[in-house]
């Protein structure tokens, strides 16, 4: 019995099949997500590997671009293939085209990354729901960040994913300040604006929790994030936690709607994109259309 998933054309796109890929990566060796001429990037590596399989240039659309050094466990991208390309991935075998793509893409990524093999992994590949857009259909993105604020917690084995902070931090003070920023607001003071793009976002979660081992875990969730927004929020909250600033200072900064000399970015290496959440299949297109309208 042939149980492969039949190719479903993307509505209005000339018979193309929209494919969703769930991706994770170690951002340490890369110059961020987005393609940059002459630099190693996650997007460039993934597109080069897909190009090897499909024997043509291919572009992917990502749920959220990450900065240099930032990692991802739950990144999502989409790309468009012809129906023949999607079905041809099986090479005549009785298997799902997504399974075939995963197997072949792992080898292509290993070839592309060479000594960095394993730094980028694709965990799932499937035909996307009608109207799906990895970027615009997303309901929210959730990031995590780890901080060790005493030398007793400075584990050399985790130094590539944990901030070693030299001053003791007060978690209650940071939560007090962070809670004041929740809601739909203009985060221009905590972002590097892109020309023509809005800086209005809905910050849904901004929380600090000290675990039993003493490590502080940070959770930041929003409908979307501006460039440098998460690192700016965390960096500013650390100033509150160590007592340099009062909790209400975070809201005062927000209300200025301007970056200033006190805008400090937290280091990128502990930051991880953990999850991107999407609506049900029947709501994908509507969500994408609504988000595009808001962004523009």
N, C-alpha and C positions, 0 to 999 in steps of 0.2 A: 504493500500500500504506500503510495506517495503522499507523505504528510507535510511536504514543504508548504510554506505560507504563500499563497498566490500574490503576485505583485499587484498593488492597488495604485493607480495613477494619482498624482497630486492634482486636485481639482483646479482646472484653469492653467495648468503648466505643461500642456502639450504631451501628456502621457508619461511624465516623469514620476518616479517613485521616491517619496520622501522617506529617508532612513534615519532613525534615531540611534545614536551611539551613546552609551553611558561610559564615561572615561574617568580614570584617576591618574594622578601623576605626582612625582616628586619634583617640585618646582626649583629646587636648589641649583641644578646645572643650567637652567634655562633663563633667557632674557625675557621672561614673561610669556603670556599666551600668544599675543598677536604677532603676526609675521613682520619681521624687520629685515631689510636687505643685509646680508652678510652676517647675521646673528642667529644663534641657535634658539629657536622658540618652540613651544609645544604645538601651536597651530602649524608651523612650518613642517615639523617632523611628522605630524599626523597626515597632513595633506600630501607630503612626499610619499609616504607609505601607501596611502590610498591610490595615488597616481601610479605607483608601481603595479598595483593589482589591476587597475582599470585601464592602464596604458593611455591615460590622458590627464591633463591638468584638472584638478577638482578643488572646489572651495567648500569649507564647512562653516556653519553658523553656530556660535557658541552661546550658552545661557548667560555667562558672565566672564568677561576678560579678567584675568588675574595678573598682578604685577610680577616683576622679576623676583624669584625666590619664594613666591607664594605657591602652596600645594593645593591639591584637590583630591577628595575621595568621591565626590558626587557630582562631577561636572557632566553636563549634557550638551551634545552637539547634534546638528542634523546636516545631511547632505542630500542632494538629489541625483538619482541614477535613472537611466532609462530602464524600462521593464526588461529589455533584453540583457542589460548588464546585471540587474538584480537576479534574474533567473539563471543567468550564465555562471554565477558564482558557484553553483552546485556542480558544474562540470558534468552533468548527467547523472550524478549520484542521487540516491533517494534520501535527501536530508533537507532541512530548512536552510534557506539561503542565508539567514542570519547566523546560523551555526557555522556555515561554510565561510562567511565573511570573517567571523571571529578567528577561526583557525588560520586562515591565510593572512589576516592582518597582523596577528601576533608575529609571524615570521617576517613580514615586511617591516614591522617596527623594529625588530631585532636587527635587521639588515641596515635600516636607516640610522639607528642610534648607535650601533656598533658597541663600543665599550660601555655605553650608557643603557644597554638593553635592560628592559624592566622598569625604566624610569617613567614610561608611559604605558598604561594598560587600558585596553578596551574590554569591558566586562559584559556588555550586552549590545546586540544589534538587532533591530526589528523594524518592520514597516510602521511608520508613525501613524497616529490617529489622523483623520481628515482635519485639515486646518492647522496642524501642529507646527509651531515655530519655536525652536529651542530658546530663543531670546524673548520673543514677545508673548508667548503663551504662558510663561512662568507666573505663578502666583507669588512666590517669594524665594529668596536665597538665604541660606543659613551658613554662617562662618563660625569657626571656633578659634581660640587663641589660648596658649598656655604660658603661665608666668611662674617662675620660681623666685621668690623675693628674699630668700636667705641662702647663704652658702651651704647650709646643710642639705638643701634640696638640689644642688647643682650636680646633676648626674651627667657625666661625660657622654654616656651612651645616648642621652636624649638632648644633647646640646643643639642638634640641628633642627629640633622641633619645639624648643622651649626657650623663652626669654629669661636670661639670668639677670634679674633686676637687683641693683645694688642697695636699694633702700626698702625697709619693711613697708608693706601696703595694708591699708585699712579697707577691707572689703565692704563694710557697711557704708563708709563714706563714698566709695565708688558707686555702689548701687543707688545711694541717695541722689547723687548727681546724674547718673545714667537714666534713672526713671523720669527725670524732668524733660528728657529729649524725645520720649516716645510719642508717636502720632505722625500725622501728615504735616511735614514742615519743610522749609527751605534749608538745606544743609550746605549752602554755599561756603559757610565758614569752616566746614569740615571736609572740603573737597577741592579738587583741582578741576575747575569747570572746563568742559569742552565747548568750543565755539558753537553757538546755536542750539546747545542742549540744555534742558531744564535741570536744576539741582533740587527740585522738589521730590521728596521720597517719603514713604511711610515706614518709619522705624517701628518695628513690631516687638522686638526683644533686644535688650541690651543689659546683660546680667553678668555678675561676677560671683563665683562660688569657690570656696576653698575646700578641697577634698581632704580626706583623712590623712593623706600623705603630705599635706601642706601645699600642694600645687594649686594655684588659682586657675580655674577654667573660665574663660570668657565666651559668652554666646552672643552673637550679633545677627539679627534677622530683620530683613526689610523686603519690600516688594521688589526693589532693585537698589543698586549702589552706584554712587558716582565714583569717579576715578580717585583713588587714595582715601575714600571715605572711611572704610573700616579701620585702617591703620591710624588715621587722624583721630577718630573717636577713641580708640584704645590709648593712643599716646597722650591725649588730653586727660583721660580718666586716670591714668597713672600719676599725673601731677596732683590730682585730687587725693588719690590713695596715699601718697607719701606726704601729704600735708602742705605741699607748696601752694595749692589753690583750694578754695572752699567749694563744696558741692554745687552751690548755685552758680559758680563761675561757668560751668558747662552751658547752662541755658543762656547766660549773658553773652557768651561767645556766639552761640547759635543766632541770637537776635541781632548781632551786628551784621550778619550776612556778608562778612568779608574776612578773608584770611589775613593774619597778622604775624608778627615775629614770634609769637608764642605757639604757632602752629607746628607741632612736632609729630612726625610720623613714627609710630612704633615700628621696630624692625620687622621685615617681612617673613623671616624664616619660621615663626611659630603659627602663622596664619594658614588656615585650611578651609577651603570651600567644602562643607560637609554634605549639603543637600540642596537640591532645587526641586520645588514642589509645583505640580501642574494640576489643572482641574480635570474633571472627567472628560472622556473622549468627546462627548456631545457639546462640550463648552470650549474646546480648544480654539476654534476659529474666532468665536466671539471675544474670548479673552485677548487674542492676538490683535484684533481690530481695535479693541478698547485701549490696550497698552500703547499701540502705535499713535493713536489720537492724543493720548496724554503726553507722550514723549515729545511730540511735535507742536 
